[in-house]
Each structure stands twice: as structure tokens, then as C-alpha cells.
Amino acid sequence: MREKKPALIITFPSTAAAMEAESFCLEQGLPGRIIPVPREITAGCGLAWRAPPEAEAVLKGALGAAGLAWSDARVLEV
């Protein structure tokens, strides 16, 4: 069994918002990747962005500055 590690999970209000954020993050070289939303979280769509916890401020700032919608950000053991 693989060891669980803390990860920042950012959820989105819709699949379109998640896909837009994914494109933006990849273009900007921001850390993370799209994953299915962990079952511990209830979200507006089934996709989330997973990144290292230390990237939280950078990701929230970049998404906000770009005007991209996100619902929640929390650190989980995944």
C-alpha cells in the first residue's frame, strides 16, 4: 500500500472551470495536476487540482489574478 502524503486539493464549481484552470496552470508552469475529487470532499464537479501544500499561496494568487473560479482549497492526506 502506498504511503499517504499531504496534498493541496483545489475544487472547482464546474468541469469547465476545472479544465480552464488546468490549461492555465500548465501554460504558467504551476505545480500540480488534475485528479478526480477525493471522496472526503463534496464538490460542484468531479475534478480537482492536486499540488504540494506549499504551493497554496502561489496557486490561489495566480488563479485569482487570472479571474479563474475555484470553490475550495484544503490540505488532505491522499
N, C-alpha and C positions, 0 to 999 in steps of 0.2 A: 504494500500500500504506500502511496506517495505521501510525503510529509506536507501538511498544510502550512501555508505561509500567509502573512498579512498581505492584502492587496486592496488597493483603492478601486471601488466599483462605482461608476457613474452611470445612472439610469437616465432614460430619455422619455419624453411624453408620447413619442410616436416612432414608428420604424423609419419614417422619412428623416426625422431629426437625428436618429442614431446613425443613419447612413451618411447624412451630411456632415456630422461630427467626425465620423471615421475618415471621410475624404479629406477634411480639413486637417485632422491630426497627422495623417500620413503625409500630406503635402508639406506641413510645417515641421516634420520630423519629431513630433511629440511622442513620448513613450506610451506604449500600451497597444491593445488590440481589442477588437470586437469579440464578445463572448455571449452565450445565452445568459439571461439574467439568472443568478443563483436563486434557488428556491426559498432562501431566507428573506428575500426581498420581493415585495409586490411592486410591480412597475406598470407603466402605461403601455409598454411594448415588450417584446421578448428579447430585446438586445441591450447590452450594456458595454461600457468601455472599462477594461481592466488595465491597471497600471500600478507601478510601485507607489506605496503610500507617500513617499517623499515628493512625488510629482503633483500632489494635490493642488497646491497654490498655483503652480505653473499652468496646469490644465484648466482650472477654474478661471484663471485670469485670461488665458488665450481664448477659451470658448466664449466668455463674456464679452471680450473685446471684439470678437468676430460676430457677435449678436446671435450666437447659436444657442438654442434652447436645450436645457438639461433639467431633469427633475430632482435628483438626489445624488449625493456623493457620500459614501461611507467606507470605512475600512473593515473588511471581513477576513476571517481565516478561511482561505479557499485553497 
